[in-house]
Amino acid sequence: MRRLLLGVAVLTSLATAGSRSALAAPPPPIWTWTGFYVGANVGYSWGNSDSTLTLSNAATGAVLNSANSSFDLNGIIGGGQLGYNWQRNNWVFGFEADIQGSGQKGSANFACPGGSLAAPPASLNSACSLGHIGDTAPFNVAALPVNSTLSQSLDWFGTVRGRLGPTITPTLFGYVTGGLAYGRVSTTDAIGGTNLVGPQNTNGVAVVPVGAALSSSTTKFGWTLGVGLEGVITGNWTGKVEYLYVDLGHVSGSFVTPVVSPSGALVVSSYTSHITDNILRVGINYQFRP
């Protein structure tokens, strides 16, 4: 009987101790999105340059030829980001800034057609260059085409954005994001033509190839808007996938070329380009949670 009572007492003591231990164990940590974070990302960008190239008379400003082209500025991107989140109930809001290196580039070709020998001498000239009238028919030379290549690249860009969205689960939330975008656009406008040099109504004409190029870089500011999804991977590490649309506005430039126009004045080449971007990237963040 004593042994039975002793056994019951021991079991009761162990059960009580186990219950106290269970009550004293800390609850599992609750994930919160509040706090600073830093991270890195990589992705691909489908950019676009909607461009107009214009050739005009340097003396009068009259437009000789104008053409439009929309070409791709595609390439791999990668960089880093940092930000801060606040969580209130099931909503997360915050700010993020990022800077990206970019391999985006593209180009387009433009041409001002040459003249014609079909009905000389009026048609020997083209809109952009001068033909040559000889004393005899074999020495009539029609103006040759003027060709241009516009090459552009987005060397780097960044954004400063707000983020806002609901939690889907405690460790996953979706968001919309938008704000300021900025980036450096580099442009080269290369032009080539052929001047027909020599007195008109003579049989002497020199065919002189000419060419020139303008290269420039400018930092532009615009806006961005997008969506994303971010979730916990393990510990304080989270992963995200994000889409951004970026509009950097317009870049432009002009220079006097060595091409001789039909009036005898030089030709000016001018370009205007509207730069936009579609970005899809994945990233990883380390959260400094309180």
Summary of the structure (lengths in Angstrom):
residues: 290
radius of gyration: 34.0
end to end distance: 57.2
largest distance: 141.1
contacts: 932
relative contact order: 0.20
helix: 9%
strand: 69%
